[in-house]
Amino acid sequence: MSEAASGGRYRVPILLGSLLMVAAGFLTWWQAGGESVEGVPIPSSAGIGLEGPGIVVYGAALAALVLLDIGYMRGRWSFILDGPWVYLALGLVAGGALAYRIWELWSVGFLPVPQRSPGLAAAAVGIGLVLYGAGRGFGARRPV
């Protein structure tokens, strides 16, 4: 029985979401300054996702990619950690870290909008894809 027939298609959104989360680690998560106030230029400062709680998001994405790879290499033989509940847990951990980072930025007066923080937006979409894929996996049939 092929993976598509057995319901293994739930791994595709997890793969795409994990790759997007890895890419989000290298994009700007916050940016401040760079404007001029009363003719005085304010120095620009920015940060990427590979700092603070962003490392947890990056690590969850890498762990999901490793588990997907091991599950793919094992083929039709089941791998206990290649189940939707593991991807759900990784997605929830990454989502919690992202929510904490957004709260951190918001608490210092920075409103993270996608135009100024594309990395946060990409990470949020990636986490959403991982959680969506994990949710689809709970309804998938297990291979015999």
Residue, then its C-alpha position, 0 to 999 in steps of 0.5 A: m500500500s502506498e503512502a498516499a493510499s495509507g493517509g501519509r499525505y499529512r506529512v507534506p504540510i509538516l515538511l513545508g511548515s518546517l522548511l518555512m520555520v527554518a527559513a524564518g530563523f534567518l529573516t528579520w523578526w524585529q526592526a526598530g529605528g532608522e527614522s529621523v526625529e526632529g532632524v536627528p537620525i535614529p540608528s536602526s537596529a534589527g534582530i533575526g529569529l536565531e536569538g531568544p525564543g526563536i531558537v526553540v522555533y528553529g530547533a522544533a523545525l529541525a527536529a520535525l525535519v529529522l523525524l520526517d527523514i527517519g520516517y521516510m528512510r524506514g519506509r513502510w516499517s513504522f517508526i514510533l516517533d513518526g506519528p502525528w502526536v509528535y508533530l503536534a507536540l513540536g508545533l505546540v512547543a514552537g507556537g508557545a515560543l513564538a507567542y512568548r517572543i511576540w509578548e516580549l516584543w509587545s511588552v517593550g512597545f514594539l508592535p510586530v506587524p508583518q511589514r516590519s517583522p517578516g520572520l515572525a509572520a513566516a514562523a507563524v505560517g510555518i507553525g500553522l502548517v505543522l499543526y494543520g498537518a499534525g491534525r490531518g494525521f490524526g484522521a489518517r489510516r495507519p498502514v498495515 
